[in-house]
Amino acid sequence: MTVKLDDYFDRETFNRMQAVAEQHETPFLVVDLKTIERAYDELVEGFPFARVYYAVKANPANEVLGLLKDKGANFDIASIYELEKVMALGVKPEQISFGNTIKKSRHIRTFYEKGVRLYATDSEADLRNIAKAAPGSKVYVRILTEGSTTADWPLSRKFGCQTDMAMDLLVLARELGLEPHGVSFHVGSQQRDIGAWDAAIAKVKVIFERLKEEDGISLKMINMGGGFPANYLTKTNTMQTYAEEITRFLQEDFGDDLPEIILEPGRSLIANAGILFSEVVLVSRKSHTALERWVFTDVGKFSGLVETMDESIKFPIWTDKKGELEEVVLAGPTCDSADIMYESYKYGLPLNLAIGDRLCWLSTGAYTTSYSSIEFNGFPPLEAFYV
Ligand SMILES: *Cc1c(COP(=O)(O)O)cnc(C)c1O
């Protein structure tokens, strides 16, 4: 398939990014901050009643964090290291949620000492740790969700607990002197089925009602996680459609008097803003009669393209070379045979593509720099420029 640049970037934006790209040797990421700003505004317009907690892991660059802080965002933080980073930029503890359900007791204490009072959990042991290390704090319990087959990068199984356990944990939270604040879920990243939110919200409603009736606990908050889409090869609905549909699901279950709603977008805010510029290192065939070319680029699984694992995320790849397309296997530059990005899914690249030509990996602003390894085979971490 041919990737049309115009489907992903307007020319003015691309030219601005290209101007930066021309001055550097590949590989590197260029991120257009205006695109992030637009995505943020669009999300807030779609969900005017929600509080946005940016999932820092998607792209922890200071330029991104500073921009989102200035726009009034809050932050979903997963470690003391991310905590240090956002607080160094002047983010207040009231703007922070410790969203990782897997955490050391002494790290919970660090968050507490810095003033953070909002914690996610999904297990009794973690809840007891929170009660000891962060007494009196607000907790929300993460529930398991379905939808792993329609999310391109599922976040299920490892996180969340069954509804019954979630209710028991919220009751226990009260006994332990914590504030049972709400329920969270994540329907899976790059979730293409909007119905996944419908099912999750219905589960949350049951928890809200049962806790109120049976235990006199009034929950106040629903954290709907991330999962909103970026533009990759596989088409999705627009953000506006997501917002309209999800708002309708909320109103069907909770009426007009909605609880506090939290969103934790990562990918949908950042991915579309990035272009990973790379260069073809080698083009070869494995036999004299092989129909397939192997195209090796100077980026790979270990320099930012981790989400090509199982060919989960299909990044649009653009080249200014024109001509007849031929199927290729795309692989990275390291001495590891896992470093193959696409083999089953057939990317077509021009037959005249040659060593030294540049390839642009579009929609790569999120989950690339933060996933890049430090020095596998001596290759440095993925560099990035924010424009
Ligand atoms: C990764 C993560 C997110 C961000 O998800 P996206 O699909 O990138 O928007 C949000 N919340 C939690 C708890 C996460 O782990």
The ligand as a MOL file (V3000), in Angstrom:
LIG
                    3D

  0  0  0     0  0            999 V3000
M  V30 BEGIN CTAB
M  V30 COUNTS 15 15 0 0 0
M  V30 BEGIN ATOM
M  V30 1 C -0.1590 3.4390 29.4850 0
M  V30 2 C -1.2850 3.9130 30.3190 0
M  V30 3 C -2.1300 4.9150 29.8450 0
M  V30 4 C -2.0190 5.5170 28.4640 0
M  V30 5 O -2.6640 4.7360 27.5220 0
M  V30 6 P -2.7720 5.1800 25.9840 0
M  V30 7 O -3.4850 4.0600 25.3460 0
M  V30 8 O -1.4050 5.4180 25.4840 0
M  V30 9 O -3.5740 6.4350 25.9330 0
M  V30 10 C -3.1170 5.3620 30.6890 0
M  V30 11 N -3.2870 4.8530 31.9280 0
M  V30 12 C -2.4970 3.8760 32.4170 0
M  V30 13 C -2.7120 3.3840 33.7880 0
M  V30 14 C -1.4750 3.3700 31.6220 0
M  V30 15 O -0.7000 2.3880 32.0940 0
M  V30 END ATOM
M  V30 BEGIN BOND
M  V30 1 1 1 2
M  V30 2 1 2 3
M  V30 3 2 2 14
M  V30 4 1 3 4
M  V30 5 2 3 10
M  V30 6 1 4 5
M  V30 7 1 5 6
M  V30 8 2 6 7
M  V30 9 1 6 8
M  V30 10 1 6 9
M  V30 11 1 10 11
M  V30 12 2 11 12
M  V30 13 1 12 13
M  V30 14 1 12 14
M  V30 15 1 14 15
M  V30 END BOND
M  V30 END CTAB
M  END
